[in-house]
Amino acid sequence: MPDALLFRADIAIQEARKLRDERDAIARHGEMIRSECRRALLASYTVRTEVRGYQEDKEQGRQLAPGAD
């Protein structure tokens, strides 16, 4: 009887390790996705800022010298 109990305990320990490893892998994957999203948002913000600056420069150029593009 103790052998069967030890066998079942060993199986439970192995399954717990697998679940813990899967959980850790999912957490790492989630963190990677969050990092990529942060980088994409930063890149988007940078591009929008550059476009806004370009538009402002263009508008100021028109005010200083109408007809010049």
Biopython code that builds the backbone (N, CA, C, O; Angstrom):
import numpy as np
from Bio.PDB.StructureBuilder import StructureBuilder

atoms = [
    (1, "MET", "N", (0.813, -1.201, 0.000)),
    (1, "MET", "CA", (0.000, 0.000, 0.000)),
    (1, "MET", "C", (0.859, 1.269, 0.000)),
    (1, "MET", "O", (0.553, 2.194, -0.753)),
    (2, "PRO", "N", (1.915, 1.354, 0.808)),
    (2, "PRO", "CA", (2.735, 2.571, 0.798)),
    (2, "PRO", "C", (3.357, 2.839, -0.568)),
    (2, "PRO", "O", (3.544, 3.997, -0.943)),
    (3, "ASP", "N", (3.679, 1.785, -1.315)),
    (3, "ASP", "CA", (4.258, 1.994, -2.635)),
    (3, "ASP", "C", (3.280, 2.716, -3.556)),
    (3, "ASP", "O", (3.677, 3.609, -4.305)),
    (4, "ALA", "N", (2.021, 2.340, -3.507)),
    (4, "ALA", "CA", (0.998, 2.996, -4.336)),
    (4, "ALA", "C", (0.832, 4.454, -3.913)),
    (4, "ALA", "O", (0.679, 5.340, -4.754)),
    (5, "LEU", "N", (0.863, 4.687, -2.622)),
    (5, "LEU", "CA", (0.734, 6.050, -2.110)),
    (5, "LEU", "C", (1.920, 6.906, -2.542)),
    (5, "LEU", "O", (1.739, 8.049, -2.960)),
    (6, "LEU", "N", (3.131, 6.359, -2.442)),
    (6, "LEU", "CA", (4.322, 7.090, -2.877)),
    (6, "LEU", "C", (4.284, 7.346, -4.382)),
    (6, "LEU", "O", (4.698, 8.407, -4.848)),
    (7, "PHE", "N", (3.787, 6.372, -5.135)),
    (7, "PHE", "CA", (3.675, 6.533, -6.588)),
    (7, "PHE", "C", (2.723, 7.674, -6.928)),
    (7, "PHE", "O", (3.027, 8.519, -7.769)),
    (8, "ARG", "N", (1.562, 7.690, -6.263)),
    (8, "ARG", "CA", (0.584, 8.767, -6.517)),
    (8, "ARG", "C", (1.137, 10.122, -6.087)),
    (8, "ARG", "O", (0.901, 11.128, -6.756)),
    (9, "ALA", "N", (1.871, 10.155, -4.976)),
    (9, "ALA", "CA", (2.471, 11.408, -4.511)),
    (9, "ALA", "C", (3.512, 11.902, -5.510)),
    (9, "ALA", "O", (3.605, 13.099, -5.784)),
    (10, "ASP", "N", (4.293, 10.966, -6.051)),
    (10, "ASP", "CA", (5.301, 11.337, -7.044)),
    (10, "ASP", "C", (4.645, 11.904, -8.295)),
    (10, "ASP", "O", (5.118, 12.898, -8.846)),
    (11, "ILE", "N", (3.570, 11.286, -8.745)),
    (11, "ILE", "CA", (2.839, 11.790, -9.916)),
    (11, "ILE", "C", (2.295, 13.190, -9.630)),
    (11, "ILE", "O", (2.384, 14.074, -10.483)),
    (12, "ALA", "N", (1.739, 13.396, -8.449)),
    (12, "ALA", "CA", (1.196, 14.709, -8.089)),
    (12, "ALA", "C", (2.299, 15.771, -8.073)),
    (12, "ALA", "O", (2.082, 16.901, -8.513)),
    (13, "ILE", "N", (3.465, 15.413, -7.574)),
    (13, "ILE", "CA", (4.596, 16.353, -7.544)),
    (13, "ILE", "C", (5.039, 16.699, -8.955)),
    (13, "ILE", "O", (5.312, 17.861, -9.252)),
    (14, "GLN", "N", (5.113, 15.697, -9.829)),
    (14, "GLN", "CA", (5.500, 15.951, -11.217)),
    (14, "GLN", "C", (4.492, 16.858, -11.923)),
    (14, "GLN", "O", (4.875, 17.772, -12.652)),
    (15, "GLU", "N", (3.207, 16.599, -11.703)),
    (15, "GLU", "CA", (2.174, 17.437, -12.323)),
    (15, "GLU", "C", (2.242, 18.866, -11.799)),
    (15, "GLU", "O", (2.049, 19.819, -12.553)),
    (16, "ALA", "N", (2.516, 19.012, -10.503)),
    (16, "ALA", "CA", (2.635, 20.349, -9.918)),
    (16, "ALA", "C", (3.818, 21.091, -10.540)),
    (16, "ALA", "O", (3.726, 22.288, -10.814)),
    (17, "ARG", "N", (4.922, 20.390, -10.762)),
    (17, "ARG", "CA", (6.089, 21.014, -11.398)),
    (17, "ARG", "C", (5.759, 21.456, -12.819)),
    (17, "ARG", "O", (6.131, 22.551, -13.241)),
    (18, "LYS", "N", (5.053, 20.589, -13.557)),
    (18, "LYS", "CA", (4.662, 20.942, -14.928)),
    (18, "LYS", "C", (3.791, 22.182, -14.937)),
    (18, "LYS", "O", (3.998, 23.093, -15.738)),
    (19, "LEU", "N", (2.810, 22.212, -14.038)),
    (19, "LEU", "CA", (1.913, 23.365, -13.965)),
    (19, "LEU", "C", (2.676, 24.638, -13.599)),
    (19, "LEU", "O", (2.418, 25.704, -14.158)),
    (20, "ARG", "N", (3.612, 24.525, -12.662)),
    (20, "ARG", "CA", (4.407, 25.683, -12.272)),
    (20, "ARG", "C", (5.269, 26.169, -13.438)),
    (20, "ARG", "O", (5.395, 27.373, -13.658)),
    (21, "ASP", "N", (5.858, 25.236, -14.184)),
    (21, "ASP", "CA", (6.660, 25.606, -15.346)),
    (21, "ASP", "C", (5.800, 26.282, -16.420)),
    (21, "ASP", "O", (6.216, 27.272, -17.023)),
    (22, "GLU", "N", (4.597, 25.738, -16.653)),
    (22, "GLU", "CA", (3.683, 26.360, -17.626)),
    (22, "GLU", "C", (3.286, 27.761, -17.183)),
    (22, "GLU", "O", (3.260, 28.691, -17.989)),
    (23, "ARG", "N", (2.976, 27.907, -15.895)),
    (23, "ARG", "CA", (2.602, 29.219, -15.363)),
    (23, "ARG", "C", (3.735, 30.225, -15.550)),
    (23, "ARG", "O", (3.501, 31.367, -15.948)),
    (24, "ASP", "N", (4.950, 29.799, -15.264)),
    (24, "ASP", "CA", (6.105, 30.681, -15.415)),
    (24, "ASP", "C", (6.327, 31.061, -16.875)),
    (24, "ASP", "O", (6.656, 32.207, -17.181)),
    (25, "ALA", "N", (6.145, 30.093, -17.776)),
    (25, "ALA", "CA", (6.299, 30.380, -19.212)),
    (25, "ALA", "C", (5.241, 31.369, -19.680)),
    (25, "ALA", "O", (5.537, 32.275, -20.459)),
    (26, "ILE", "N", (4.025, 31.201, -19.213)),
    (26, "ILE", "CA", (2.949, 32.130, -19.592)),
    (26, "ILE", "C", (3.241, 33.524, -19.039)),
    (26, "ILE", "O", (3.010, 34.522, -19.722)),
    (27, "ALA", "N", (3.737, 33.597, -17.829)),
    (27, "ALA", "CA", (4.074, 34.898, -17.234)),
    (27, "ALA", "C", (5.188, 35.582, -18.027)),
    (27, "ALA", "O", (5.123, 36.786, -18.270)),
    (28, "ARG", "N", (6.214, 34.822, -18.431)),
    (28, "ARG", "CA", (7.302, 35.399, -19.238)),
    (28, "ARG", "C", (6.773, 35.882, -20.587)),
    (28, "ARG", "O", (7.144, 36.954, -21.064)),
    (29, "HIS", "N", (5.908, 35.081, -21.189)),
    (29, "HIS", "CA", (5.328, 35.466, -22.479)),
    (29, "HIS", "C", (4.496, 36.737, -22.332)),
    (29, "HIS", "O", (4.566, 37.632, -23.175)),
    (30, "GLY", "N", (3.712, 36.812, -21.266)),
    (30, "GLY", "CA", (2.904, 38.007, -21.017)),
    (30, "GLY", "C", (3.767, 39.243, -20.834)),
    (30, "GLY", "O", (3.439, 40.315, -21.343)),
    (31, "GLU", "N", (4.861, 39.101, -20.116)),
    (31, "GLU", "CA", (5.769, 40.230, -19.911)),
    (31, "GLU", "C", (6.407, 40.661, -21.229)),
    (31, "GLU", "O", (6.585, 41.854, -21.474)),
    (32, "MET", "N", (6.751, 39.691, -22.076)),
    (32, "MET", "CA", (7.314, 40.012, -23.383)),
    (32, "MET", "C", (6.295, 40.781, -24.229)),
    (32, "MET", "O", (6.647, 41.752, -24.897)),
    (33, "ILE", "N", (5.046, 40.347, -24.198)),
    (33, "ILE", "CA", (3.996, 41.037, -24.949)),
    (33, "ILE", "C", (3.819, 42.461, -24.419)),
    (33, "ILE", "O", (3.695, 43.402, -25.202)),
    (34, "ARG", "N", (3.807, 42.621, -23.099)),
    (34, "ARG", "CA", (3.675, 43.964, -22.519)),
    (34, "ARG", "C", (4.831, 44.867, -22.938)),
    (34, "ARG", "O", (4.624, 46.041, -23.246)),
    (35, "SER", "N", (6.032, 44.329, -22.951)),
    (35, "SER", "CA", (7.198, 45.120, -23.362)),
    (35, "SER", "C", (7.078, 45.550, -24.827)),
    (35, "SER", "O", (7.380, 46.693, -25.170)),
    (36, "GLU", "N", (6.641, 44.634, -25.678)),
    (36, "GLU", "CA", (6.464, 44.963, -27.092)),
    (36, "GLU", "C", (5.385, 46.031, -27.269)),
    (36, "GLU", "O", (5.531, 46.931, -28.097)),
    (37, "CYS", "N", (4.324, 45.934, -26.510)),
    (37, "CYS", "CA", (3.259, 46.946, -26.580)),
    (37, "CYS", "C", (3.777, 48.316, -26.135)),
    (37, "CYS", "O", (3.464, 49.339, -26.744)),
    (38, "ARG", "N", (4.570, 48.319, -25.070)),
    (38, "ARG", "CA", (5.139, 49.592, -24.604)),
    (38, "ARG", "C", (6.039, 50.212, -25.672)),
    (38, "ARG", "O", (5.991, 51.419, -25.907)),
    (39, "ARG", "N", (6.866, 49.374, -26.323)),
    (39, "ARG", "CA", (7.734, 49.881, -27.386)),
    (39, "ARG", "C", (6.925, 50.415, -28.556)),
    (39, "ARG", "O", (7.266, 51.449, -29.131)),
    (40, "ALA", "N", (5.856, 49.716, -28.911)),
    (40, "ALA", "CA", (5.010, 50.157, -30.025)),
    (40, "ALA", "C", (4.328, 51.483, -29.688)),
    (40, "ALA", "O", (4.233, 52.367, -30.538)),
    (41, "LEU", "N", (3.856, 51.620, -28.455)),
    (41, "LEU", "CA", (3.227, 52.878, -28.050)),
    (41, "LEU", "C", (4.232, 54.022, -28.068)),
    (41, "LEU", "O", (3.907, 55.126, -28.505)),
    (42, "LEU", "N", (5.437, 53.770, -27.602)),
    (42, "LEU", "CA", (6.470, 54.799, -27.613)),
    (42, "LEU", "C", (6.809, 55.202, -29.046)),
    (42, "LEU", "O", (6.955, 56.389, -29.338)),
    (43, "ALA", "N", (6.934, 54.221, -29.941)),
    (43, "ALA", "CA", (7.230, 54.520, -31.343)),
    (43, "ALA", "C", (6.097, 55.327, -31.965)),
    (43, "ALA", "O", (6.341, 56.280, -32.704)),
    (44, "SER", "N", (4.865, 54.948, -31.667)),
    (44, "SER", "CA", (3.707, 55.676, -32.194)),
    (44, "SER", "C", (3.695, 57.115, -31.687)),
    (44, "SER", "O", (3.456, 58.049, -32.452)),
    (45, "TYR", "N", (3.953, 57.284, -30.400)),
    (45, "TYR", "CA", (3.979, 58.626, -29.821)),
    (45, "TYR", "C", (5.080, 59.462, -30.474)),
    (45, "TYR", "O", (4.878, 60.639, -30.774)),
    (46, "THR", "N", (6.238, 58.852, -30.690)),
    (46, "THR", "CA", (7.353, 59.564, -31.312)),
    (46, "THR", "C", (6.993, 60.017, -32.722)),
    (46, "THR", "O", (7.258, 61.158, -33.101)),
    (47, "VAL", "N", (6.390, 59.122, -33.491)),
    (47, "VAL", "CA", (6.005, 59.475, -34.863)),
    (47, "VAL", "C", (4.959, 60.575, -34.853)),
    (47, "VAL", "O", (5.050, 61.526, -35.631)),
    (48, "ARG", "N", (3.964, 60.457, -33.979)),
    (48, "ARG", "CA", (2.929, 61.504, -33.913)),
    (48, "ARG", "C", (3.529, 62.844, -33.536)),
    (48, "ARG", "O", (3.123, 63.874, -34.075)),
    (49, "THR", "N", (4.483, 62.852, -32.623)),
    (49, "THR", "CA", (5.138, 64.094, -32.223)),
    (49, "THR", "C", (5.924, 64.695, -33.385)),
    (49, "THR", "O", (5.892, 65.906, -33.603)),
    (50, "GLU", "N", (6.632, 63.843, -34.131)),
    (50, "GLU", "CA", (7.394, 64.328, -35.280)),
    (50, "GLU", "C", (6.467, 64.893, -36.360)),
    (50, "GLU", "O", (6.763, 65.928, -36.957)),
    (51, "VAL", "N", (5.358, 64.218, -36.604)),
    (51, "VAL", "CA", (4.399, 64.704, -37.610)),
    (51, "VAL", "C", (3.806, 66.031, -37.169)),
    (51, "VAL", "O", (3.674, 66.956, -37.971)),
    (52, "ARG", "N", (3.449, 66.125, -35.899)),
    (52, "ARG", "CA", (2.892, 67.377, -35.374)),
    (52, "ARG", "C", (3.910, 68.510, -35.523)),
    (52, "ARG", "O", (3.552, 69.618, -35.923)),
    (53, "GLY", "N", (5.175, 68.235, -35.203)),
    (53, "GLY", "CA", (6.222, 69.247, -35.355)),
    (53, "GLY", "C", (6.398, 69.643, -36.807)),
    (53, "GLY", "O", (6.571, 70.823, -37.110)),
    (54, "TYR", "N", (6.358, 68.678, -37.706)),
    (54, "TYR", "CA", (6.476, 68.978, -39.133)),
    (54, "TYR", "C", (5.320, 69.867, -39.583)),
    (54, "TYR", "O", (5.521, 70.843, -40.306)),
    (55, "GLN", "N", (4.106, 69.520, -39.147)),
    (55, "GLN", "CA", (2.942, 70.325, -39.526)),
    (55, "GLN", "C", (3.045, 71.746, -38.974)),
    (55, "GLN", "O", (2.726, 72.711, -39.668)),
    (56, "GLU", "N", (3.490, 71.868, -37.729)),
    (56, "GLU", "CA", (3.642, 73.202, -37.140)),
    (56, "GLU", "C", (4.701, 74.009, -37.889)),
    (56, "GLU", "O", (4.508, 75.195, -38.157)),
    (57, "ASP", "N", (5.824, 73.361, -38.228)),
    (57, "ASP", "CA", (6.867, 74.056, -38.984)),
    (57, "ASP", "C", (6.344, 74.513, -40.340)),
    (57, "ASP", "O", (6.636, 75.618, -40.795)),
    (58, "LYS", "N", (5.566, 73.641, -40.975)),
    (58, "LYS", "CA", (5.012, 73.972, -42.279)),
    (58, "LYS", "C", (4.047, 75.147, -42.171)),
    (58, "LYS", "O", (4.071, 76.048, -43.010)),
    (59, "GLU", "N", (3.193, 75.144, -41.139)),
    (59, "GLU", "CA", (2.248, 76.250, -40.934)),
    (59, "GLU", "C", (2.987, 77.553, -40.643)),
    (59, "GLU", "O", (2.601, 78.602, -41.158)),
    (60, "GLN", "N", (4.025, 77.508, -39.839)),
    (60, "GLN", "CA", (4.799, 78.710, -39.533)),
    (60, "GLN", "C", (5.510, 79.206, -40.779)),
    (60, "GLN", "O", (5.638, 80.414, -40.979)),
    (61, "GLY", "N", (5.971, 78.298, -41.612)),
    (61, "GLY", "CA", (6.615, 78.681, -42.856)),
    (61, "GLY", "C", (5.658, 79.404, -43.771)),
    (61, "GLY", "O", (6.046, 80.358, -44.445)),
    (62, "ARG", "N", (4.421, 78.971, -43.806)),
    (62, "ARG", "CA", (3.416, 79.635, -44.632)),
    (62, "ARG", "C", (3.129, 81.034, -44.093)),
    (62, "ARG", "O", (2.910, 81.972, -44.860)),
    (63, "GLN", "N", (3.133, 81.165, -42.772)),
    (63, "GLN", "CA", (2.865, 82.484, -42.202)),
    (63, "GLN", "C", (4.004, 83.454, -42.504)),
    (63, "GLN", "O", (3.777, 84.646, -42.713)),
    (64, "LEU", "N", (5.222, 82.937, -42.523)),
    (64, "LEU", "CA", (6.371, 83.803, -42.778)),
    (64, "LEU", "C", (6.523, 84.113, -44.278)),
    (64, "LEU", "O", (6.869, 85.234, -44.650)),
    (65, "ALA", "N", (6.264, 83.127, -45.121)),
    (65, "ALA", "CA", (6.436, 83.327, -46.553)),
    (65, "ALA", "C", (5.294, 82.597, -47.280)),
    (65, "ALA", "O", (5.433, 81.421, -47.616)),
    (66, "PRO", "N", (4.174, 83.280, -47.522)),
    (66, "PRO", "CA", (3.048, 82.630, -48.186)),
    (66, "PRO", "C", (3.448, 82.088, -49.564)),
    (66, "PRO", "O", (4.184, 82.733, -50.311)),
    (67, "GLY", "N", (2.940, 80.878, -49.882)),
    (67, "GLY", "CA", (3.219, 80.272, -51.160)),
    (67, "GLY", "C", (4.476, 79.436, -51.191)),
    (67, "GLY", "O", (4.733, 78.774, -52.197)),
    (68, "ALA", "N", (5.254, 79.435, -50.160)),
    (68, "ALA", "CA", (6.502, 78.656, -50.130)),
    (68, "ALA", "C", (6.208, 77.299, -49.506)),
    (68, "ALA", "O", (5.652, 77.232, -48.410)),
    (69, "ASP", "N", (6.570, 76.224, -50.185)),
    (69, "ASP", "CA", (6.392, 74.855, -49.657)),
    (69, "ASP", "C", (7.683, 74.134, -49.666)),
    (69, "ASP", "O", (7.745, 72.973, -49.263)),
]
sb = StructureBuilder()
sb.init_structure("model")
sb.init_model(0)
sb.init_chain("A")
sb.init_seg("    ")
for serial, (resi, resn, name, xyz) in enumerate(atoms, 1):
    if name == "N":
        sb.init_residue(resn, " ", resi, " ")
    sb.init_atom(name, np.array(xyz, "f"), 0.0, 1.0, " ", f" {name:<3s}", serial, name[0])
structure = sb.get_structure()
